[in-house]
């Protein structure tokens, strides 16, 4: 939150204790991000593009245990699906 930029190829990873349905929003987030949700086998199960300051929750479609936030479109630009 409150960041003005995210360096190229830098990101944030969130690691949870168990697989579940998780939600993220962009309150107080100034930069556009993409988020990938991964299951316990480290397979991407969902990717979303997020809009700065949007308080609409983005929820995983299937259970996940990891979430990785990167600059918006980073996953697409790096052919990660």
C-alpha positions in Angstrom: 0.0 0.0 0.0 1.0 3.6 -0.7 3.8 2.7 -3.1 4.4 5.1 -6.0 6.2 2.5 -8.1 7.3 -1.1 -8.2 10.7 -1.9 -9.8 10.7 -3.9 -13.0 10.6 -7.7 -12.2 10.0 -7.0 -8.6 6.9 -8.1 -6.7 5.3 -9.2 -3.5 4.5 -12.7 -2.5 1.9 -13.7 0.1 2.1 -17.1 1.7 -0.8 -18.5 3.6 -1.0 -21.3 6.1 -3.6 -23.3 4.1 -5.3 -23.4 0.8 -8.5 -21.4 0.7 -10.4 -18.8 -1.3 -8.6 -15.4 -0.8 -9.6 -11.9 -1.7 -7.5 -8.8 -2.5 -8.5 -5.2 -3.1 -6.6 -2.1 -4.1 -7.5 0.3 -1.3 -4.6 2.8 -0.8 -2.7 1.2 -3.7 -1.5 3.8 -6.2 0.0 1.5 -8.9 -1.7 -0.9 -11.3 -0.9 -4.5 -10.5 -1.5 -8.0 -11.7 -2.0 -10.8 -9.2 -1.5 -14.5 -9.7 -2.9 -17.1 -7.3 -1.1 -20.4 -7.0 -2.2 -23.7 -5.4 -0.2 -25.9 -3.0 1.6 -27.4 -6.0 2.8 -23.9 -7.1 0.5 -24.0 -10.2 -1.1 -20.8 -11.2 -4.9 -21.1 -10.8 -6.0 -17.6 -11.5 -4.5 -14.2 -12.7 -6.3 -10.8 -12.4 -5.4 -7.3 -13.4 -6.1 -4.8 -10.6 -7.0 -1.1 -10.8 -5.5 1.4 -8.4 -7.8 2.4 -5.5 -10.5 -0.1 -6.6 -12.1 -1.5 -3.4 -13.9 -4.3 -5.3 -12.6 -7.6 -3.9 -10.9 -9.9 -6.3 -11.4 -13.5 -5.2 -9.7 -16.6 -6.3 -11.8 -19.0 -8.5 -10.2 -22.0 -6.8 -8.4 -22.5 -3.6 -4.9 -21.0 -3.4 -2.1 -20.8 -0.9 0.1 -18.2 -2.6 -0.5 -14.9 -4.2 2.1 -12.9 -6.2 1.6 -9.3 -7.1 3.6 -7.8 -10.0 3.4 -4.7 -12.1 0.2 -4.9 -14.3 0.6 -7.2 -17.3 3.9 -8.6 -16.0 2.6 -12.2 -16.3 1.3 -11.7 -19.8 4.5 -9.9 -20.9 6.6 -12.9 -19.6 4.3 -15.5 -21.1 3.2 -16.8 -17.7 -0.3 -18.3 -17.7 
